[in-house]
Amino acid sequence: MLHYDEETHGRGSGQSLSRPNKNKLITAKNLGVIFSGNSNSDTIALEDLNLEIEKREFLCILGPSGCGKSTFIRVLAGLTKPSSGQVTINGKKVTGPGSDRALVFQENVLLPWRTTFGNVKFGLELKDPSNQINKRALQFIELVGLRGFEHYYPDELSGGMRQRVGLARALAVGPEILLMDEPFGALDAQTRAILQDELLKIWEMQRKTVIFSTHSIEEAIYLSDRIAVMTPRPGRIKKILNVDLCRPREYVQKMTPEFTKLRRHVWKLIKENRWIEH
Amino acid sequence: MGLLNPIFFAWPSTILDSLYSIFTAPDFSRHLSVTMFEMIVGYSSAIMVAIPIGILMGRVKFIENLLDPYISALNSIPRIALMPLIILIFGIGLSSKMFLVFLGSFFPILINTFNGVKNIDPLMVDMAKSFGAKRFALTNKVLIPSTMPYLLAGLRIGLSIAFIMVIVGEFFASTHGVGYMIAFEAARYNTSGVLAWVLIVSGMTILFTEMIRYFERKKW
């Protein structure tokens, strides 16, 4: 069941080789981001990053801490402006946040003075202040499995539950693209596994385009259709791997030989990174 | 009961008697309203000046750097030490006490507002922006609720200092007011009278604090 190709996206090449269909939703071209530091030391977070993301695919960005995954996601979200290069979505250049994208953060960033219901409503009420959004908010609270917890405050919820609220909030605004920045990173292993399955279950219903950053190889393989492996800072896409494990994914697949083989392959790739770049 | 010197202590029953005679005295409302007025004017002007400056300082680094040293310096002067000078300048009328109240409450409100605005989680601002929050929504839905706890703490501290300033100011130089009456009764060794007026002051404090607490509950 496993069959993978490797495509190399290094400097200069911008076209993918074995995916000829023009289903490109997001394109990052020569993307560079430089943060000006305090004492005249600039941090080059991303350098010459090229990536094409297709409609309805689940793409994982895999890389070590500090490689620029979050920066890349922020650029896609429109929160950070690129220093060079550009990102286009459906052909249009990204200049700021938009209703076609929604972000899920690692620290979930819920408003502590609002209940679950209030937090999920947040994105909705910015577009529509009426009461019509209430029903929709409740639907999404139910979708992420938090029925009964609508009136709980964030500090009364567990980490996993808070992440579900963050997810509901993002899904509620009906974005075409879901950007997830290491959303399960702060959770314990069991909660993480549960939420991975829940995320996939929800995704199967609607198949949005998802860009999910992580530093867990297992997570990247389990969730995605393709993995974009990033180099350590300055970040660039080193290689893209197709993950052709059958869907819907199940937890037991993590223990199959195919999975392990892919895992070993990815691990070698990452170790290689560290050897070469440092 | 020779142990308890009637000069220093007073039985609750005598305090109640004093309270009664205070309430029925013709100039009670005058004293009370003088002090209330001084408090309200001084405190609300402090709010109106301190909060905008605090917000500006919190949001604009340049202003923070500009004003912070002066504020630290001025804040470390015990305001009570300035009292004689202020009475000299403003006289023994209401304005000197109003200014004292202003001085006393200004700094805590300013500093707390400033800290509140400064400590707004930038991630929260980013999150709001990512969902499309513009200026107005950002301020109303994120910045204000986020700053509220700090601001309210500042208001409370400012309030207690304001009370100290008004009462002590009235001790010092005044012709009317609650503080004036405390000093007056103390000079006559009328302990129960003093304690009765002190109870009245506590009543005022509770009243003002309840108003702040109303806002605490509301925004949350």
Interface residues (C-beta under 8 A of the other chain):
Chain A: R74 A77 G78 L79 P97 G98 S99 R101 A102 L103 F105 E107 V109 L111 W113 F122 G123 L126 K127 R169 V173
Chain B: D121 L123 M124 D126 M127 A128 K129 S130 F131 G132 A133 A137 K141 V142 P145 M148 K219 W220
